[in-house]
Amino acid sequence: MANTTSAKKATRKIARRTIVNKSRRTQMRGAVRTVEEAIKNGDREAALKAMAVAEPELMQAAQRSIIHRNNASRKVSRLSRQIAGLAK
């Protein structure tokens, strides 16, 4: 348990940030899930619309250190490649 006042404040701050970060992570995962579902259904138009929402979500999550920036870039790249594959 934290002993100093600064350590106690830090734990309160961490708890607040954790709640915010969990919310953002959930929102990001939901956006990615809608893209994956559209790809699975073979609906290219829906996938493109969902991707327009998911890509900024992923990049903002990376900027805010919720996920690693390489992880975000990799997800965007893989989803884009899968959407491109639907055109065939």
C-alpha positions, 0 to 999 in steps of 0.5 A: 500500500502507498505510504506517502501522499504523492504515492496515494495521489498517484494510485488515485490518478492511475485508477482514473486513467485505467477507467478511461483507457478501458473505455477507449480500448473497448470502443477500439475493439468494437470498431475493429470487430465491425470491420472483421464481421463485414469482411466475414460476411463478404460485404466490401462496402460495409467493410470500407465504411467500418474501416473509416471508423476503425482506423482513426480509433486504432491510431488514437489508441496508439497515440494514447499508449493504449496499444503499441503503435506497431500493433495499431499499424499492423491491425490497419494493414491486415484489415486493409489487405483483407478488404482489398481481397474482397474485391476479387 
